[in-house]
Amino acid sequence: MSANVRLALRLFAGFLLIAISTAAFGKDVHDRTQFGHNISIGAGEEVSEVTCFGCSVRVRGHVASDVTTFGGSIVVEGQGEIGGDTTTFGGSVRLEKDAKVHDVTVFGGQVHRDAAATVLGDVTNFGGAGWLVLVFGLPLVIFGAVIALIVWLVRRLMRPALPVVA
């Protein structure tokens, strides 16, 4: 493999690593982002935004903006309040008594709502595993096809030229 191809692959891998890792850094000190560890917002605690990958979120305090989980559930208890969107992919949302949220969106899970819970906006539930395949599977297939195309192009460019037989 030539030095130029190796450099291009290293630059691509570095760019991909930076693009993926920027999600781990919150915009504000009051943001919470976790991978694989549950997040709990205590009573009287105020957070601006919560994002959880492979874990669940429990809100007893106040979240000013959005709460999003990928592969986890969201529980809003007691006087818990979410000022923005409440969204989960592959999990459920449970709103207990006196919980207050804005919009609720669930992909591949269920919404459990106490009669005394307040939802100020819309409740959208895309139940079933078909939505998870559409939301996660289709982009992975497209990403895999792009990687396969890149590998094919690199191999084609690296193939030695056949000698011309006269």
N, C-alpha and C positions, 0 to 999 in steps of 0.2 A: 504494500500500500504506500502510495507516495506521501510525501510530507504535507502537501497541500490538502489532500483528502483527510489525513489525520487531523490537521488543524481545523478543517471545516467541521468534522465530527465532534471535536472537543469544544468548539465554539457553540455548536448546536446543543450539546449536552449541558454546557454551562448555562446557556440561555434557558433551557428547559428547567434546570434545577432552580434558577433564580425565580422564574415565573411561578413555579409550584410553591416555593418556600415563602413567597411574599404573603400568602394567605395566613401564615402563622404569626405575622406581626400585626397587632391591632393598630388602629389609627389613633387611639387615645389610650391613656393609662387606665381608663375605666372600661375598656373593652375586655372581654374574656374569650379566648380561643383555646380549645383543648383538643388533643388527639388521644382517644381511648380512655380518658379520665372524666368521670361525671362532674358536672358543674352545679353548684348549689348557691343560689342567691338568697342570703338570709333576710329575715324580717328587718326592716329599717335600712337595708343596704341598697345603694343606688348604683346601677351599672348602665353604660350607654348602649352596648351591643354585645350579644352572646352568639358564638358559633362553636359547634361541637361536631367532631368527626368520629364516628364509632362510639359515641357515648350519649348520655341523657342529661337533660337540664331540669332542675327543680327550682321554681321561682316562688319565693315567699315575700320578696321585697319588690323593688321597682326597676324595670328595664326600660330606659327611655326610647330605645329604637327597636331593632329587630332581634328575634331569637330564631336561629336556624340550626337544625340537626340533620346529619347525614348518618343513617343507621342507628338512630336513637330516638327516644321519646321526650316529650316536653310535658311537665306537670306544673300547673299554676295553682298554688294553694292559698287558702285564707285570703289575706289582703293583697296577694300578689298581683302585680300589674305589668303589662307589656304594652308600651306605647306605639310600637310599630307592628310589623308583620310577624306572625307566629307560623313558621314553616318547618315541616319535617319530611324527609325523604326516607321511606322505609321504617317508619316509627309511628307512634300514636300521639295524640294530644289529649290530655285530661285537664279539664277545667273544673276545679272544686268550688265549693260554696264561697261567694263573695270575690271570686277571681274576676279580673277586668282585663280584657285584651282587645286589640283592634281586629285586623283581618287574620283568619286562620286558614292555612292551606296544608293539606295532608296528601302525600303521594304514597300509596301502598300501605296504608294503615287505617286507623279509625279515630273518630273524634268522640270522646266521652265528656259530656257537658252536664254539670249540675244545673238544676232549674234556677238557682240563685246566681249563677255566673253571668257576667255581662260581656257580650260581644258587640262592639261598636260598629263593626264593618261586616264583611262577607265571611261565610264559612264555606270552604271548597274542599271536597273530599274526593280524590281520585283513588278509590279503593282497588284492591287487587294487585297481583304481581305484574300484570301486563304493563302498567305505567312505569314500574321500576325498570323493566326491560327497555322500554322506550326512552326513559330519561337517562339511564346509565349505560345500557347495552349498545344502543345505536351510536353514541359518540365514541365508545371504545372500539366498535367495529370500524368506524371511519378512521380513527387514529391508527389502528392496526393496518388498514389499507395504505395509509400515507407512509407508514414506516416500511411496509413491504415494497412500495414503489421506490422509496429512497434506497433500500438495499439492492433492489434490482438494478437501478440506475448506476450505483457505485460499482456493482459487479460487472456490468456491461462496459463501463468506462475503463475498468481495470483489466479486462480481458485482453490478452496479447493478440496482436493482429496476425491473421493467418498469412503464411507466405503465398505469394502469387506463383502459380505453376503455369509455365508457358507451354 
